[in-house]
C-alpha cells in the first residue's frame, strides 16, 4: 500500500500463489477533529493496550489532559497514566464505531481498566461524538 495525500491505495496478493487478487483499491482518509469542548472535559492520560487473541498487538498513549488530544505509539513515558485500558482489537473497533458499549464490555470482562476508572465514563461521549467516520 502507499499513501498520496489523504488517499491510501493498495493491492493484495494471495499468500500461497503470489497472484494479484485485488488491484486499484483505495481508501480516502477523512480529517476527524475532536471538538475542542470535548477534550477539556476528559482531562486524563490514557494508556491503551490493544490485544489480539490475548497477546499484545499494540500500545498507545492518548493525552487528553494537555488539551491537544495527542496520540503517541507506546506506553506512557512520564510516570503512570491516569488510566490504563486493555481491550481486544475487535472490541475497540466496535467501540470506536459506536456499535458497542464500553460499560457492557467492562461488565463482561472484555475491557479491563487500571487507575482512575471514572475517567473512562468520559470517554464514552468522546467516542460517541466521533463515531461517524
ABEGO torsion letter per residue (X at the ends): XBBBEABBBBBBBBAAAGBBABBGBBBBBBBBBBBAAAAAAAGBBBBBBBBBGGBBABBBBBBAAAGAGBBBBEBBAAEBBABBBBBBAAAAAAAAAGABBAAAAAAAGABBBBEBAAAAAAAAAAAAAAABX
